[in-house]
């Protein structure tokens, strides 16, 4: 079934009113990536907020709210985009709601065009078991494309130590697929850095981490990890897949 969803769902345009020229953004990202390598996360976030203003947002899976918190300290009121797939753990939604209630940010919950029931009717039940790439496209990738139409740049929580596929993550890069700047303020952080920040600022964290999960996505495609496993081994464990496509 791979490609079915891709063929039937048209991506929303990613250049909304006021969008800057992609070539300008490419040059800006390349320069900033070099200049800000090694800079503190707050400085990277401050640069992005100052450069892009209201056309900059944070994306968060609500595994924790570290990046949202970092950015909110230098840009109060920043938009935080959360992809509400309809398949999240209750613990994940609890983090989202806590962030919305306690942090100076504007949480935007973006939903897929189809409910889970409508998707079952159109593509068959449990698409995540048959074609996880298509399910991720419908419930994550397309909604993100739609949400990012309002922005020239966004911040994500990717870290180099999370997996081999993320080992070379730059702090600022140009995403040629979307024609936008992607900011990774904590790319160089270790898990110890994350834990220390959470402890210092009392940042909301998903309770599933205390129950053996090391990477948290939708409940059908996430399991607990075993000692010594890669942190993302619990994602799509029955498939040769470690990324949903948002960061490809």
Residue pairs with C-beta under 8 A, 6 or more apart in sequence:
1 123
1 127
1 130
1 131
1 134
2 131
2 133
2 134
3 134
4 123
4 131
4 134
5 123
5 131
5 134
5 135
5 137
5 138
6 134
6 137
9 113
9 137
9 138
9 142
11 142
11 145
11 146
12 142
12 145
12 146
12 149
13 149
14 145
14 148
14 149
14 178
14 179
14 180
15 149
15 179
16 149
16 150
16 151
18 55
19 55
19 152
20 55
20 152
22 174
22 179
22 180
25 152
25 153
25 174
25 179
25 180
25 181
26 174
26 176
28 51
28 181
29 172
29 173
29 174
29 181
29 182
30 174
32 47
32 51
32 172
32 181
33 170
33 171
33 172
33 173
36 43
36 44
36 47
36 171
36 172
37 170
37 171
38 188
39 171
41 70
41 185
41 186
41 189
42 70
42 73
42 74
42 185
44 171
44 172
44 183
44 185
45 70
45 71
45 73
45 74
45 75
45 155
45 183
45 185
46 74
46 75
47 172
48 56
48 71
48 153
48 155
48 172
48 181
48 183
48 185
49 56
49 71
49 74
49 75
49 78
51 153
52 151
52 152
52 153
52 181
55 150
55 151
55 152
55 153
56 75
56 78
56 151
56 152
56 153
56 154
56 155
56 183
57 78
57 79
57 80
57 81
57 108
57 147
57 148
57 150
57 151
57 153
57 154
57 155
58 67
58 68
58 71
58 78
58 79
58 80
58 81
58 105
58 154
58 155
58 156
59 80
59 81
59 82
59 83
59 144
59 154
59 155
59 156
59 246
60 67
60 68
60 80
60 81
60 82
60 96
60 99
60 157
61 82
61 83
61 92
61 157
61 216
61 217
62 82
62 88
62 92
62 93
62 95
62 96
62 99
62 206
63 92
63 95
63 157
63 205
63 206
63 209
63 215
63 216
64 95
64 157
64 194
64 198
64 203
64 204
64 205
64 206
65 95
65 98
65 99
65 103
65 203
65 204
65 205
66 157
66 186
66 194
66 197
66 198
66 203
67 155
67 156
67 157
67 185
67 186
68 78
68 80
68 99
68 103
68 105
69 103
69 197
69 201
69 203
70 185
70 186
70 197
71 78
71 105
71 155
71 185
72 78
72 103
72 104
72 105
76 104
76 105
77 104
77 105
77 106
78 105
78 106
79 105
79 106
79 108
79 151
80 99
80 105
80 106
80 107
80 108
81 108
81 110
81 144
81 147
81 148
81 154
82 96
82 107
82 108
82 109
82 110
83 110
83 139
83 140
83 143
83 144
83 147
84 93
84 96
84 109
84 110
84 111
85 112
85 139
85 140
85 218
86 111
86 112
86 115
86 116
86 139
87 116
87 128
87 139
87 218
87 219
87 220
88 218
88 219
89 206
89 208
89 216
89 219
89 222
91 206
91 207
91 208
91 216
92 206
92 208
92 216
94 206
94 207
95 204
95 205
95 206
96 107
96 109
98 204
99 105
99 107
99 204
100 107
102 204
108 147
110 143
110 144
110 146
110 147
111 143
112 119
112 138
112 139
112 142
112 143
113 138
113 142
113 143
114 122
114 138
119 127
119 135
119 138
119 139
120 126
120 127
123 134
123 138
124 130
126 220
127 134
127 135
127 138
128 135
128 218
128 220
128 221
129 220
129 238
132 221
132 236
132 239
132 241
133 241
133 245
136 244
136 245
137 245
139 218
140 244
140 245
140 246
141 244
141 245
141 246
144 246
145 178
148 154
148 178
148 180
151 180
152 180
152 181
153 180
153 181
153 182
153 183
154 180
154 181
154 182
154 183
155 182
155 183
155 184
155 185
156 182
156 183
156 184
156 247
157 184
157 186
158 166
158 169
158 184
158 187
158 247
159 166
159 169
159 184
159 186
159 187
159 188
159 189
159 190
159 191
159 194
160 166
160 167
160 168
160 169
160 187
160 188
161 167
161 189
161 190
161 191
162 215
162 231
162 232
163 230
163 231
163 232
163 242
165 242
165 243
166 247
169 184
169 187
170 184
170 187
171 183
171 184
171 185
171 187
171 188
172 181
172 182
172 183
172 184
173 181
173 182
173 184
174 180
174 181
174 182
175 181
175 182
177 248
186 193
186 194
189 197
197 203
198 205
206 213
206 216
208 216
209 216
211 224
212 224
212 225
213 222
213 223
213 224
213 225
213 234
214 225
214 229
214 231
214 232
214 233
214 234
215 222
215 225
215 231
215 232
215 234
215 235
216 222
217 235
217 244
221 235
221 236
222 234
222 235
223 234
223 237
224 234
225 231
225 233
225 234
226 233
230 242
232 242
235 241
235 242
236 242
